[in-house]
Amino acid sequence: MGHLEGRTAVVTGGSTGIGLAAAVRLADEGAYVFVTGRREAELEVAVKTIGTDRATGVAGDIAKPEDLDRLYEAVQARGTGLDVLMANAAVGAFVTLEETTEKHFDHTFAANVRGTLFTVQKALPLLNEGASVILTGSTAADHGMEAFGAYAASKAAVRSFARTWSNELKGRGIRVNVISPGWIDTPGGTAINGGEEAMPAVKDHAAATVPKGRMGQPEEVGAVVAFLASEQSSYVVGTNIYVDGGANQI
Ligand SMILES: NC(=O)c1ccc[n+]([C@@H]2O[C@H](COP(=O)([O-])OP(=O)(O)OC[C@H]3O[C@@H](n4cnc5c(N)ncnc54)[C@H](OP(=O)(O)O)[C@@H]3O)[C@@H](O)[C@H]2O)c1
């Protein structure tokens, strides 16, 4: 028996990278998982990877309220409520302060901040007593990596949300926590860093600067998500767990 037998989970941005690894792990622990993403083809592959008998894909953009409504209509139709919500989908790009446009700022905050807020707000009627909400933050929120200002600020907002929402939802036994990945080897991370050809240099940088001596794997984040999703973390509330190989810690 897994730790999440009979539970229902949602993972936004569950079609690739960290979200997909988390969805696979939640399903391995026994949960039925709804995964989202904007690209339908990637979502279809993800559902096959997780298992068509234990996952449903609902295509959509977290920045569009009507897409979130469609997601939760699908969850509601299952009739079990929602036990685990991983609000994970986000966008990011390296843009300096000088280069930042209103469009870049609005795009970043529409998904990462507004989208995360309404992902959780719209789930409230479905969340069962004792549910676990996991928000994906980033180590970028608390170090000043150049040209990552809008993204880092959006993730600082996500970290802040977890404190307020933990307080607001404690009466329902709902726990809200953040995971903050460091350098994790994902398709999104590769794209942000300039594509496959840029990755050897990124990996060398991680080997030189991360105490663990390498980039992390999405599955290493998925394991922490499974911990936060289950009763094993019953006394963990409003916190931020770094999955960064020690990068921000020493
Ligand atoms: N990789 C890292 O090193 C790292 C480090 C710190 C934090 N993070 C965070 O970890 C999370 C996952 O990132 P990742 O590295 O796994 O990236 P990824 O491989 O690009 O995965 C991102 C997922 O989110 C979906 N997505 C993106 N924007 C969306 C939107 N507006 N609405 C709905 N779905 C959307 C993507 O699918 P579509 O593109 O099809 O929509 C995909 O499923 C993000 O919150 C990211 O900020 C990553």
PDBQT file of the ligand as one rigid body, heavy atoms in Angstrom, charges set to zero:
ROOT
HETATM    1  N1  LIG A 301      14.046  23.263 -13.222  1.00  0.00    +0.000 N 
HETATM    2  C1  LIG A 301      14.536  24.021 -12.280  1.00  0.00    +0.000 C 
HETATM    3  O1  LIG A 301      15.751  24.131 -12.131  1.00  0.00    +0.000 OA
HETATM    4  C2  LIG A 301      13.608  24.761 -11.348  1.00  0.00    +0.000 A 
HETATM    5  C3  LIG A 301      14.180  25.413 -10.264  1.00  0.00    +0.000 A 
HETATM    6  C4  LIG A 301      13.363  26.091  -9.377  1.00  0.00    +0.000 A 
HETATM    7  C5  LIG A 301      12.001  26.110  -9.568  1.00  0.00    +0.000 A 
HETATM    8  N2  LIG A 301      11.464  25.476 -10.645  1.00  0.00    +0.000 N 
HETATM    9  C6  LIG A 301      10.008  25.520 -10.775  1.00  0.00    +0.000 C 
HETATM   10  O2  LIG A 301       9.532  24.209 -10.941  1.00  0.00    +0.000 OA
HETATM   11  C7  LIG A 301       8.287  24.236 -11.660  1.00  0.00    +0.000 C 
HETATM   12  C8  LIG A 301       8.365  23.292 -12.830  1.00  0.00    +0.000 C 
HETATM   13  O3  LIG A 301       9.419  23.690 -13.688  1.00  0.00    +0.000 OA
HETATM   14  P1  LIG A 301      10.201  22.661 -14.602  1.00  0.00    +0.000 P 
HETATM   15  O4  LIG A 301      11.640  23.010 -14.512  1.00  0.00    +0.000 OA
HETATM   16  O5  LIG A 301       9.736  21.289 -14.328  1.00  0.00    +0.000 OA
HETATM   17  O6  LIG A 301       9.723  23.187 -16.037  1.00  0.00    +0.000 OA
HETATM   18  P2  LIG A 301       9.040  22.438 -17.287  1.00  0.00    +0.000 P 
HETATM   19  O7  LIG A 301       9.736  21.175 -17.577  1.00  0.00    +0.000 OA
HETATM   20  O8  LIG A 301       9.001  23.482 -18.352  1.00  0.00    +0.000 OA
HETATM   21  O9  LIG A 301       7.577  22.149 -16.784  1.00  0.00    +0.000 OA
HETATM   22  C9  LIG A 301       6.669  23.204 -16.665  1.00  0.00    +0.000 C 
HETATM   23  C10 LIG A 301       5.279  22.644 -16.729  1.00  0.00    +0.000 C 
HETATM   24  O10 LIG A 301       4.354  23.696 -16.527  1.00  0.00    +0.000 OA
HETATM   25  C11 LIG A 301       3.499  23.812 -17.672  1.00  0.00    +0.000 C 
HETATM   26  N3  LIG A 301       3.170  25.231 -17.800  1.00  0.00    +0.000 N 
HETATM   27  C12 LIG A 301       4.006  26.274 -17.979  1.00  0.00    +0.000 A 
HETATM   28  N4  LIG A 301       3.309  27.413 -18.005  1.00  0.00    +0.000 NA
HETATM   29  C13 LIG A 301       2.008  27.094 -17.827  1.00  0.00    +0.000 A 
HETATM   30  C14 LIG A 301       0.799  27.825 -17.756  1.00  0.00    +0.000 A 
HETATM   31  N5  LIG A 301       0.778  29.143 -17.896  1.00  0.00    +0.000 N 
HETATM   32  N6  LIG A 301      -0.349  27.145 -17.539  1.00  0.00    +0.000 NA
HETATM   33  C15 LIG A 301      -0.348  25.798 -17.410  1.00  0.00    +0.000 A 
HETATM   34  N7  LIG A 301       0.752  25.051 -17.466  1.00  0.00    +0.000 NA
HETATM   35  C16 LIG A 301       1.916  25.700 -17.690  1.00  0.00    +0.000 A 
HETATM   36  C17 LIG A 301       4.308  23.212 -18.806  1.00  0.00    +0.000 C 
HETATM   37  O11 LIG A 301       3.502  22.735 -19.873  1.00  0.00    +0.000 OA
HETATM   38  P3  LIG A 301       3.114  23.712 -21.108  1.00  0.00    +0.000 P 
HETATM   39  O12 LIG A 301       4.366  24.436 -21.496  1.00  0.00    +0.000 OA
HETATM   40  O13 LIG A 301       2.593  22.796 -22.161  1.00  0.00    +0.000 OA
HETATM   41  O14 LIG A 301       2.074  24.639 -20.583  1.00  0.00    +0.000 OA
HETATM   42  C18 LIG A 301       4.937  22.026 -18.070  1.00  0.00    +0.000 C 
HETATM   43  O15 LIG A 301       4.006  21.014 -17.859  1.00  0.00    +0.000 OA
HETATM   44  C19 LIG A 301       8.060  25.700 -12.028  1.00  0.00    +0.000 C 
HETATM   45  O16 LIG A 301       7.254  26.308 -11.037  1.00  0.00    +0.000 OA
HETATM   46  C20 LIG A 301       9.461  26.287 -11.958  1.00  0.00    +0.000 C 
HETATM   47  O17 LIG A 301       9.441  27.679 -11.729  1.00  0.00    +0.000 OA
HETATM   48  C21 LIG A 301      12.234  24.811 -11.539  1.00  0.00    +0.000 A 
ENDROOT
TORSDOF 0
